[in-house]
Amino acid sequence: MSKPSKICFSVIEKVHNQLRRQRLIVPGDRVAVAVSGGADSVALLRTLLELREELGVVVSVAHFHHDIRGAEADSDLQFVKGLAAEFELELHSGAGDVPAYARSQKVSLETGARELRHRWFAKLLLEGNADKIATAHTLDDQAETVLMRILRGTGARGLAGIFPAQETKHLIRPLLEVSRPEIEAYLRGLGQSWREDSSNRDLSHTRNRVRHELLPRLEQDFNAGIRQTLVDLAEIARGEAAYWEAEVGALLPRLVRPGKPSRSGRATTRQACQTLALDLAAFRALPLALQRHVLQNLGKQQGAALEFKHIEQLMAIILKPAGPKRLSLPGGLTARLTFRELQISQEKQPSVSSPPVYSYPLRVPGEVAIPELGETIRARVVPAGSSMPEYNPETLLDRARLAPELTVRNWRAGDRFFPARTRSPKKLKELLQAGRLGRELPLAERKIWPVVESAGHIVWVRGFAVPEAFAFRAGDAVMIEETVPSSKSDGSEADL
């Protein structure tokens, strides 16, 4: 590894300070660095390599190919492979057809790329390949994000911009205090090359217009330090957001009760329990800012993001009770005003239709496309004598214990699974709760969660260790793999 020159130390020191101050990693963490090949992600990798012994962490490389930029993205992949090989690092490589996904989900390419990339990150974590994913968001990304949110309209939490860590997804962002000019100077000082992403110059993307047109104009004509000003605003807003979150969290149990009032107390029927009731007397005594935060949190608890206009509509019916007593809100919510309470109910019931059912045969070895998942599931044989330590033992099945043909299907009510290192079989319904998976599963995703069955026994469930009874012992092993269909792979720098 090239020895850093003096101009490199400021970047390394900033990253070190960010890691320490924000407590982003702890000794022993396995950190997968999301590397697209662009300057930002290459700089992040090099700084963490400089710091890994001092921090006591293991560093690997994660590269996701989005199937957007053709040969250019293929070259990026080869560059990242070379980088990983040069520093003798483990490489995790994933792929997804972002254009097809974006069309099917009716989202932008940028949103589709982020969703598929983050889904792949989650898979790396669930499979035990890493404890944290480090992404290369910089000071400039922070300034652009805050400015874009101001332009769209946002509240205090939106002004907080990009957080140094996203705990539920185990994402960390060590470069948030480092600017792009500093990054490029750092890499030049190391003699380290990087890749340029031509799509970062495409002005059809809002972020690129903000980056190449709006921010330079603001710097030239209004405030030469606008980027740092926006970053400082984000830092202030993060502190404000943390304060309000703590205040509202402590206050809500005294203001809000679940269910609807009845003669015997509060109703506990399924429909009534979808109601949150706000005590109006206590609410009206609160300061205006706290009232707004309470109402926004009520909407969040019911699964709806309430905008400022919705908050003001609620305030109007609360403070002027002679007016309307009922208000329709986003997300199927309805607010009703009674003499003592504001009741916010989820009127749209979850679909009671049967979950989508799929079932496909899977030969060993072999693979099968699962249209319901938009993925291919493969049963790959790892021959006896292979370097087994390279594989996570919790993902390996014993081929001798499996039927020649498996079944891939979605889980069903009543299914039970006995993952290794647990004391007893669990209902899959329980295993798919947020506390087990580390994130909340949307209803549609939970319904189609895949399992693999062998002769009537569930031997594999996405995100969990294989059962002890079917775990690899000797001879040939079988690994169940998921891949998003794609012939290529991409690492766009934007919003890793």
GINOR-V723144 format. One record per backbone hydrogen bond with DSSP energy under -1.0 kcal/mol. CO is the residue of the C=O (numbers start at 1). NH is the residue of the N-H. If there is no record, write none. Layout:
CO/NH
CO/NH
//
This chain:
5/8
8/12
9/13
10/14
11/15
12/16
13/17
14/18
15/19
16/20
17/21
18/22
19/24
26/29
29/58
30/131
30/132
31/60
32/134
33/62
37/195
38/42
39/43
40/44
41/45
42/46
43/47
44/48
45/49
46/50
47/51
48/52
51/55
52/56
52/57
56/28
58/31
60/33
61/92
62/35
63/94
65/96
66/98
69/72
70/74
71/75
72/76
73/77
74/78
75/79
76/80
77/81
78/82
79/83
80/84
81/85
82/86
83/87
84/89
85/88
90/61
92/63
94/65
96/98
97/101
98/102
99/103
100/104
101/105
102/107
108/112
109/113
110/114
111/115
112/116
113/117
114/118
115/119
116/120
117/121
118/122
119/123
120/124
121/125
122/126
123/127
124/129
125/128
132/32
133/172
134/34
138/142
139/143
140/144
141/145
142/146
143/147
144/148
145/149
146/150
147/151
148/152
149/153
155/159
158/161
164/173
166/171
170/133
171/166
172/135
175/178
178/139
179/183
180/184
181/185
182/186
183/187
184/188
185/189
186/190
187/192
197/200
198/201
199/202
202/205
205/209
206/210
207/211
208/212
209/213
209/214
210/215
213/217
214/218
215/219
216/220
217/221
218/222
218/223
223/226
225/229
226/230
227/231
228/232
229/233
230/234
231/235
232/236
233/237
234/238
235/239
236/240
237/241
238/242
239/243
240/244
241/245
242/246
243/247
244/248
245/249
246/250
247/251
248/252
251/254
252/255
252/256
255/279
257/277
260/267
262/265
265/262
269/273
271/274
272/275
274/346
275/259
276/344
277/257
278/342
279/283
280/284
283/286
287/291
288/292
289/293
290/294
291/295
292/296
293/297
294/298
295/299
296/300
297/301
298/302
299/304
300/303
307/311
308/312
309/313
310/314
311/315
312/316
313/317
314/318
315/319
316/320
320/323
325/337
327/335
332/347
333/329
334/345
335/327
336/343
340/280
341/338
342/278
343/336
344/276
345/334
358/410
360/408
362/406
366/379
368/377
370/373
370/374
370/375
375/370
376/483
377/368
378/481
379/366
380/479
382/477
383/386
386/388
387/390
388/391
392/395
393/396
394/466
396/472
397/478
398/401
399/402
404/364
406/362
407/453
408/360
409/451
412/415
415/428
417/426
419/422
426/417
427/431
428/432
430/433
433/436
433/437
434/438
442/446
443/447
446/449
449/411
450/462
451/409
452/459
452/460
453/407
454/457
457/454
460/452
461/464
466/420
467/470
470/398
476/399
477/382
478/397
479/380
481/378
483/376
//
